[in-house]
Amino acid sequence: MNSYAVFLRGINVGGINIRMADLKEALKARPFSGVKTLLASGNVVLASELPPAKVKAEFEACLREAFGYDAWVVVLEAARVAELVAACPYPADDASTHTYLTLASDPDMLTELYDAGTGLDGAELTRLGPEAMAWLAPAGGTLDSPFSKLSAKPKYKATTTTRNLRTMVKVRDAAAGL
């Protein structure tokens, strides 16, 4: 049995509202066990015999069928989440900045985003692997930061999602308990 973290893109924002209790209930019919939801922003840990690509396909199908939501998720093995958190060179938060990890299901799209982001004024980005990068945003100004605006473009919607490092730590800890 493999432990996974699943990160949903774009729920409970922009009119797409899914209660985590309803999501957990819908996932019962899928080949998953130990399902736990974390926060209301679409973070799930679970166990499955399936490989990551099949977990992604099953999870997205569940979201479409149960909620009518054209879903995109990023699936990472729990051990990989722990490695990414450990590899992040930035603090979880300090007085002036917040640390985020952008996760991707398509490494080529993440490379494109990373390359475009490195040219932005004041952007501090670190590639953590083929599926993740870390970046800093000014405290209180995350959504207004040039990199946040870049990563919100529709072309990245189906393949990337972003989480605060503190959230990633919570997901790591929850997945370790599976």
Beta strands, then each sheet from edge to edge (+ up, - down):
strand 1: 2-8
strand 2: 33-38
strand 3: 43-48
strand 4: 73-77
strand 5: 97-104
strand 6: 125-129
strand 7: 132-138
strand 8: 160-164
sheet 1: 2+ 3- 1+ 4-
sheet 2: 6+ 7- 5+ 8-
end
